Amino acid sequence: MKGKLSAIIILVFLNTLVFGQQKNNKKKNLPPPPTGNDKFLPPDVVRNPLSILKWHYIEADSSRTMWGNYDKPEWLRYYGTDFVDINGDKFKDIVAGRYFYKNPGKEMTGTWVRSDFGVNVDACLVLDVDSDKYVDVIGMAYPNVYWLEAQDNLGLKWTAKIIGQVPKTDHVNGQGFRVLTFKGLVNPTIFLSGEGGIYATHVPKNPNGTENWNFKKIVSSFSDEGFGFGDFDGDGDLDIAFGNSDKKGDMPNKLYIANNPRNNLEEEWKAYQIGITENNIDRVEVADFDKDGKPDIAISEELYPGLEPKANLYTFTNSGDKNVKWGRRDLWKGFSNNNLDVADIDDDGDVDIVTSEHKGHAYPVLIFSNDGAGGFTSTEIAKGHESHLGNHLIDLDNDGDLDMVSTAWDFHKFLHIWRNDAILKPSVVNKGQVIKSKK
């Protein structure tokens, strides 16, 4: 009996070893750990999701001025925000309004050294204009458009040159700005919203020459708000999604798509309506939310004066046929939410949405987690800081997860950063404890 019992024990032990080895082998074949820095992952990639609850607030600036401190109208603030690693230290720096901010590195709670561009300009886009070692920035001071160029690798000194004109809006500058490089072209193309629509120019081969950069109106619209790009008709080039109305002064609550005529800026792009919203279309972002291979659209609404929580967040689902109505999903209703970005925040292979309130009192920051099929669950991850044209998702500290940056309007003096601690770098950990911000 004792011999049989010993044999059984040995068999169980060997089976455990074999089974355990099989489990280990399976583990070795798993995909690599999540990186979090891919905004849009292929639909067949499966990741273990990152937490969306680990955020650390950093007050990067509390003394920002506004446009109205230098020029009329007195109430006007700045709109632009973009990012660049100016000196190759792998930490993203910030361009916002008339200021450049140098990332302090490490846990990013040190001083964000601020430099002034030297002219009242609303800097909004970073790009490479002249293929040299210095950072280039595009800024608005409508009707003038500026090319700003750093004179060192710390962003302490800048030159400013007027390179074109875009019609002035009711708010002087536009609230939509994008840069991209079209397929088959070498130089980037700049897109700016202005009075009457969207204007574009290719960066010329000789940007320092006497030729004007020649901004052309490619889309007619009664809105100067945000717009987004996507290949909506599947022809291989990028079209534009934007808000519009039937006439000037009407609420721009009609969602349009303008078809790209093979990257031709010499003619207006033909547009057609694909949806309607309840209030003003403010921010526009494009992504394939339901992973069907077709780009969809997210919209956040503006309300002015915004005293009631009646602004909406929507997604519009691409029908794949311009003759078939797009589906609209109403995701949320709250105070004016002039903030929007989309990315795979939790690194699970689908595109999520972030927005926050510009009006009200609580100013919640909300992440809408995608279920992989275009359905969303909202989670409040922060509150107490007003944003305007904010919630930009960007990996500031090169740790593999997406951080968030916002400027403000009502409380315009502040530059907000929410550091994402879903992935912690060694510089942010001290004996197992997260280092607290100095702010």
Secondary structure, 3 states (H helix, E strand, C coil): CHHHHHHHHHHHHHHHHHHHHHHHHHHHCCCCCCCCCCCCCCCCCCCCCCCCCCEEEEEEECCCCCHHHCCCCCCCCCCCEEEECCCCCCCCEEEEECEEEECCCCCCCCCCEEEECCCCCEEEEEECCCCCCCCEEEEEECCEEEEEEECCCCCCCEEEEEEEECCCECCECCCCEEEECCCCCCCCEEEEEECCEEEEEECCCCCCCCCCCCCEEEEECCCCCCEEEECCCCCCCCEEEEEECCCCCCCCCEEEEECCCCCCCCCCCCEEEEEECCCEEEEEEEECCCCCCCCEEEEEEECCCCCCCCEEEEEEECCCCCCCCCEEEEEEEECCCCCCEEECCCCCCCCEEEEECCCCCCCCEEEEEECCCCCEEEEEEECCCCCCCCCEEECCCCCCCCEEEECCCCCCCCEEEEEECCCCCHHHEECCEECCCCC
